[in-house]
C-alpha cells in the first residue's frame, strides 16, 4: 500500500507585516504560492492561484500523461484567474504570484511550476533541486556567467522572469519523477531558500525524520537568518509499506484546517501587506554594477566572432521571451538612481544587460552633475541606488549629499552669502 505523509507550515518572517504566501496540502495534490502585490493583493493572488490546482485533489486519471496535462492546465487556469481579478479590481492591479504544484499519482510525482518557489527531492541522503527558478540569475547560471554558489548571494536573485497573473499567457514547466521508497519532497517559497543554503536544508531533513519537526525547524532557521520574506515549507514523504489513508498535518505557524469542499484553499495570510510591494520586490535589488558581471570565456579572433553573434542572438531570444512573459512590464515597475555619463538620472528597469540588450533606460534627468556630489556617495551612484517606485527615486535624488552643501532650491536656503554673484547666460543650454 502506498501512502503520502505531508506536513506544511508558513510564517510571516521577521520583516514583512503580512503573509502573502499560501499553500495547499490535500490527499494527492500539494502546492505552494508566493504572492506579490499591493495592499492585500499578494494574498489574493496566491489564494486564487491555488483554487484550480486544489480542485484536482483526489481525481483519478487514465495515465501519467493525462495527469500531468491536467496539472499544467490547472496552472494555466490559475494564471487566467489571477490576471482577470487584477484587471477587474483596480486595487489588485499589478498583483501576481509564483506557483509550484505537485500531484502524486501512484508511484509518480507530477510537477508544474512557474516562478521561483522551488521543489526539491531528498533521495538516499542527497538533496536535489528539481525545478528551475524563473529568474534572471538562473539565466546567467544557464549561460555559464555565474555559478550556483554565486547566485545565492547575487544582488539580482529576486528578479523573476515568469509569474502567474502578470500576462494573459504563461509558460508552465511540467515534468514527472518516479518515486522511490522513503523519498522526501520539499515545496517551499524563496523565503526559505533565499536565507538557508541547500546544504543546511539537506542536513535538517536528514536529522529530523518527523516532517512536522523538520518543517518547523526550517522555518526557525530562516527566521534566525533574518526572516526577510514570508516563509512557507511543505514536506511530503513517499511510503510504499504503510497502510491507510494519506496522512496530513500542519505546523504551529501554519495550522491546516479540515478540508472544506466549498473552500479548497488552506492559507495562513493574516495581516496587511504594504502598498507597492510588487514594485518593492523587483526594485530592492541592492547596489548593482552596470556591467554584465560574471566570468566570460576568452574568444579567439576567428571562430570567436561567430560565438559572439550566437550569444547575441541567444540574449535577444531571452529578451523577447521576457517580453512575452510579462517581463518587460516587470522591468517597467523597477527604478534606480544612477549615472548617465556625468549626470545623475533616474532609471527605469534594472542595472544590467542581457548580451547586447540593456535592461534599463533613463526615466528622468536631474540637474545634478557627478562633480557636485560628495566623493563618498559617488560609488553608490555608479552602482545604482534601488528605489521602490518613481516617487521614492525622486526622494533619493533630493537626499543626495553634495560636495558644497545643500543645493539651492530657489528660496536661497542653500546660497553661500560670501560667494560672488554672476549674471546667468543669456542663452540657456538645453
C-alpha positions in Angstrom: 0.0 0.0 0.0 1.3 3.4 -1.0 1.0 6.4 1.3 2.0 10.1 1.3 2.8 11.7 4.6 2.6 15.5 4.5 3.3 18.4 6.8 3.1 22.1 5.9 3.6 25.4 7.7 4.0 29.1 6.8 5.3 32.1 8.7 5.3 35.9 8.1 9.0 36.2 8.8 10.8 39.0 10.7 10.3 41.9 8.3 7.0 41.7 6.4 3.8 42.9 8.1 1.6 40.4 6.4 1.9 36.9 4.9 1.3 36.7 1.1 2.4 33.0 0.9 -0.2 30.3 0.7 -0.1 26.5 0.4 -2.4 23.6 -0.3 -2.0 20.1 1.2 -4.5 17.5 0.2 -4.6 13.8 -0.5 -2.9 13.8 -3.9 -2.3 17.4 -4.7 0.1 19.8 -2.9 1.2 23.3 -3.9 3.0 26.5 -2.7 2.3 30.0 -4.0 4.2 33.2 -3.1 2.0 36.2 -3.8 3.2 39.7 -4.8 1.3 42.9 -5.0 0.0 45.9 -3.2 -2.3 46.1 -0.1 -3.7 42.6 0.3 -3.3 41.9 -3.4 -0.5 39.3 -2.9 -2.7 37.3 -0.6 -5.5 37.4 -3.1 -3.2 36.3 -5.9 -1.7 33.3 -4.1 -5.0 32.1 -2.7 -6.7 32.5 -6.1 -3.9 30.6 -7.9 -4.3 27.6 -5.6 -8.1 27.1 -6.3 -7.9 25.3 -9.7 -4.9 23.2 -8.6 -6.7 22.1 -5.4 -9.8 21.2 -7.5 -7.7 18.3 -8.9 -7.2 16.7 -5.4 -8.4 13.1 -5.3 -9.1 12.8 -9.1 -8.3 9.6 -10.9 -6.6 9.8 -14.3 -6.2 7.2 -17.1 -2.4 7.6 -17.2 0.5 9.8 -16.3 0.3 12.0 -19.4 -3.3 12.8 -18.6 -2.5 13.6 -15.0 0.4 15.9 -15.9 -1.6 17.6 -18.6 -4.4 18.3 -16.1 -2.0 19.8 -13.6 -0.4 22.0 -16.2 -3.9 23.2 -17.4 -4.8 24.0 -13.8 -1.8 26.2 -13.5 -2.7 27.9 -16.8 -6.2 28.4 -15.5 -4.7 29.9 -12.3 -2.9 32.4 -14.5 -6.1 33.4 -16.2 -8.0 33.8 -12.9 -5.4 36.0 -11.3 -5.0 38.1 -14.4 -8.7 38.6 -14.6 -9.0 39.6 -11.0 -6.2 42.1 -11.4 -7.9 43.6 -14.5 -11.4 43.8 -12.9 -10.4 45.2 -9.5 -8.3 48.4 -9.5 -6.9 47.7 -6.1 -5.4 44.4 -7.3 -3.6 45.9 -10.3 -0.1 44.6 -10.6 -0.6 41.5 -8.4 1.0 38.2 -9.3 2.3 35.0 -7.7 4.6 32.1 -8.1 3.1 28.6 -8.2 4.7 25.2 -7.7 2.3 22.3 -7.7 2.8 18.6 -7.2 0.4 15.7 -7.9 1.1 12.2 -6.6 -0.3 9.5 -9.0 0.6 6.0 -7.9 4.4 5.9 -7.9 4.7 9.1 -10.0 5.1 12.7 -8.9 3.9 15.2 -11.4 5.2 18.8 -11.1 4.0 22.1 -12.7 6.0 25.2 -11.9 6.1 29.0 -12.6 8.3 31.4 -10.8 11.0 30.9 -8.1 9.3 28.9 -5.5 11.1 25.6 -5.5 10.7 21.8 -5.4 13.4 19.6 -4.0 13.9 15.8 -3.8 15.8 14.1 -1.0 16.7 10.6 -2.0 19.2 8.4 -0.3 20.5 11.4 1.7 21.1 13.5 -1.4 19.1 16.7 -1.9 18.5 17.9 -5.5 16.6 20.9 -6.7 14.2 19.6 -9.4 12.7 22.9 -10.6 14.4 25.7 -12.4 14.0 29.2 -11.0 12.4 31.6 -13.5 14.8 34.3 -12.5 17.4 36.5 -14.2 20.2 34.9 -12.2 19.1 31.4 -13.3 19.6 32.6 -16.9 23.1 33.7 -16.0 23.8 30.3 -14.5 22.5 28.6 -17.6 24.7 30.8 -19.8 27.7 30.0 -17.6 28.2 33.6 -16.5 27.9 32.8 -12.8 27.9 29.7 -10.6 25.0 28.5 -8.4 27.0 29.5 -5.4 27.5 33.0 -6.7 23.7 33.1 -7.5 22.8 32.5 -3.8 24.2 36.0 -2.9 23.8 37.7 -6.3 22.0 41.2 -5.9 19.6 40.3 -8.7 18.5 36.9 -7.3 14.9 38.1 -6.7 14.2 39.4 -10.2 11.7 36.9 -11.6 11.1 36.5 -15.3 7.9 34.5 -15.1 4.9 34.7 -12.8 1.2 33.8 -12.5 -1.2 36.6 -13.4 1.1 39.3 -14.9 0.3 38.4 -18.5 -2.6 36.8 -20.4 -0.4 33.8 -21.3 2.2 31.9 -19.3 4.7 29.1 -20.0 4.4 26.3 -17.5 7.2 23.9 -16.8 5.9 20.3 -16.3 7.7 17.0 -15.7 7.3 13.7 -13.9 9.5 11.9 -11.3 9.3 8.2 -10.5 9.2 8.0 -6.7 11.1 5.5 -4.5 10.6 4.3 -1.0 11.5 7.0 1.5 11.7 9.9 -0.9 11.1 13.3 0.7 9.8 16.1 -1.5 10.1 19.7 -0.3 8.0 22.5 -1.8 8.9 26.0 -0.5 8.9 29.7 -1.2 12.1 31.7 -1.6 11.7 33.0 2.0 13.4 29.7 2.9 15.9 29.2 0.0 16.9 32.8 0.0 18.2 32.5 3.5 19.0 28.9 4.3 21.6 27.1 2.0 20.7 23.8 0.3 23.3 22.0 2.4 21.6 23.1 5.7 18.2 22.2 4.3 19.5 18.7 3.5 21.1 18.3 6.9 17.8 19.3 8.6 15.7 16.9 6.6 18.1 14.0 7.4 18.3 14.9 11.1 14.5 15.2 11.6 12.6 12.2 10.2 9.4 13.7 11.7 8.0 16.0 9.0 6.3 18.4 11.3 9.6 18.9 13.3 11.6 19.3 10.1 9.2 21.9 8.7 9.2 23.9 11.9 13.0 23.7 12.2 13.4 25.1 8.6 11.1 28.0 9.4 13.1 28.7 12.6 16.3 28.6 10.6 15.0 31.1 8.1 13.9 33.5 10.9 17.2 33.1 12.6 18.8 34.2 9.3 16.8 37.5 9.4 13.4 36.3 8.0 13.4 39.0 5.3 10.4 37.4 3.5 7.4 35.2 4.1 8.5 31.6 4.6 6.5 28.5 3.5 7.6 24.9 3.8 5.6 21.9 2.6 7.1 18.4 3.0 6.0 15.1 1.6 7.3 11.6 2.2 6.5 8.6 -0.1 6.0 5.3 1.8 5.2 2.1 -0.1 4.8 0.0 3.0 2.3 1.8 5.2 -1.5 1.2 5.0 -4.5 3.5 5.4 -5.4 6.9 4.0 -2.9 9.7 3.4 -1.5 11.4 6.5 -1.6 15.2 6.7 -0.5 17.6 9.4 0.3 21.2 9.9 2.9 23.2 11.8 2.4 25.6 14.6 2.6 28.7 12.4 0.6 27.3 9.5 -2.1 25.2 11.1 -4.1 23.3 8.5 -7.9 23.3 8.9 -10.0 20.3 7.9 -10.7 20.3 4.2 -13.9 22.0 3.2 -15.3 21.4 -0.3 -16.6 24.9 -0.6 -13.3 26.5 0.5 -10.4 24.4 -1.0 -7.6 26.8 -0.2 -5.6 26.4 3.0 -3.8 29.6 3.7 -2.2 31.4 6.6 -2.0 35.0 5.4 -3.1 37.3 8.3 -2.1 40.9 8.4 -1.9 43.7 5.8 0.8 43.8 3.2 2.5 47.0 2.4 1.5 49.1 -0.6 3.6 48.8 -3.7 5.1 45.5 -2.6 5.1 44.2 -6.1 7.4 47.0 -7.2 9.4 46.7 -4.0 10.1 43.0 -4.7 11.5 43.9 -8.1 13.1 47.2 -7.1 15.1 46.3 -3.9 18.0 44.7 -5.7 20.7 46.5 -3.7 23.7 48.3 -5.2 24.3 46.8 -8.7 27.0 47.4 -11.2 26.1 48.3 -14.7 28.5 45.6 -16.2 27.4 42.2 -17.3 29.2 40.6 -14.4 30.5 37.0 -14.1 33.3 35.2 -15.8 33.5 35.1 -19.6 35.4 32.7 -21.9 38.2 34.2 -23.9 37.3 34.3 -27.6 39.8 34.0 -30.5 39.7 36.3 -33.5 38.4 33.7 -35.9 35.6 31.4 -34.6 35.0 33.8 -31.6 33.1 36.3 -33.7 30.6 33.6 -34.7 30.1 32.8 -31.0 29.6 36.4 -30.1 26.9 36.7 -32.8 25.3 33.5 -31.5 25.5 34.8 -27.9 23.8 38.0 -29.0 21.0 36.1 -30.8 20.5 34.0 -27.6 20.3 37.1 -25.5 17.8 38.6 -27.9 15.7 35.5 -27.8 15.8 35.6 -24.0 14.8 39.3 -24.1 11.9 38.5 -26.3 10.8 35.7 -24.0 10.9 38.1 -21.1 8.6 40.5 -23.0 6.2 37.7 -23.9 6.0 36.5 -20.3 5.3 40.0 -18.9 9.0 40.6 -18.1 9.0 43.9 -19.8 6.1 45.0 -17.6 8.1 43.9 -14.6 11.1 45.9 -15.6 9.0 49.0 -16.2 8.0 48.8 -12.5 11.6 49.0 -11.2 13.5 52.2 -10.6 17.0 53.1 -9.5 19.1 56.3 -9.3 22.5 56.2 -11.1 24.8 58.0 -13.5 24.3 58.7 -17.2 27.8 59.9 -18.2 28.5 62.8 -15.8 24.8 63.4 -14.9 22.7 61.9 -12.1 19.5 60.5 -13.5 16.6 58.2 -12.6 16.5 55.0 -14.5 13.6 52.6 -15.1 14.5 48.9 -15.2 17.4 47.1 -13.6 21.1 48.0 -13.9 22.3 45.1 -16.0 22.5 43.8 -19.6 21.4 40.6 -21.4 24.1 40.5 -24.0 23.5 43.5 -26.3 20.2 44.3 -24.6 20.3 47.0 -21.9 17.6 46.3 -19.3 17.3 49.9 -18.1 16.6 53.3 -19.6 16.6 57.0 -18.4 13.2 57.9 -16.9 14.0 61.4 -15.6 17.1 63.5 -15.8 18.2 65.7 -12.9 20.2 69.0 -12.6 23.0 67.3 -10.6 26.4 66.6 -12.1 28.6 63.9 -10.6 31.3 66.6 -9.8 28.8 68.2 -7.4 28.2 65.0 -5.4 30.2 64.3 -2.3 33.0 61.8 -3.0 31.9 59.2 -0.6 28.5 58.9 -2.4 29.8 58.6 -6.0 30.4 54.9 -5.7 26.8 54.3 -4.7 25.6 56.2 -7.7 27.9 54.2 -10.0 26.5 51.0 -8.6 22.9 52.2 -8.7 20.6 53.1 -5.8 17.4 50.9 -5.8 14.1 52.7 -5.4 10.6 51.2 -4.6 8.9 53.5 -7.2 9.4 56.8 -9.1 8.5 58.9 -6.0 11.0 57.0 -3.9 13.6 57.6 -6.6 12.9 61.3 -6.5 13.3 61.3 -2.7 16.7 59.6 -3.1 17.7 62.4 -5.6 16.6 65.1 -3.1 18.7 63.5 -0.4 22.0 63.2 -2.4 24.8 64.8 -0.4 26.6 67.5 -2.3 30.2 68.5 -2.0 29.4 72.1 -1.3 26.4 71.5 1.0 22.7 71.7 0.2 21.8 72.9 -3.3 19.7 75.9 -3.9 16.0 75.0 -4.5 15.1 78.6 -5.4 14.4 80.0 -2.0 18.0 80.9 -1.2 18.3 78.3 1.5 21.4 76.8 0.1 23.1 80.0 -1.0 26.6 81.0 0.2 26.4 84.7 1.1 30.1 85.1 0.6 30.1 83.7 -2.9 30.5 86.2 -5.9 27.3 86.7 -7.9 27.3 86.4 -11.7 24.7 87.0 -14.3 23.2 83.9 -15.9 24.0 83.1 -19.5 21.7 84.9 -21.9 21.1 81.7 -23.9 20.3 78.7 -21.7 21.9 75.4 -22.6 19.3 72.7 -23.3 
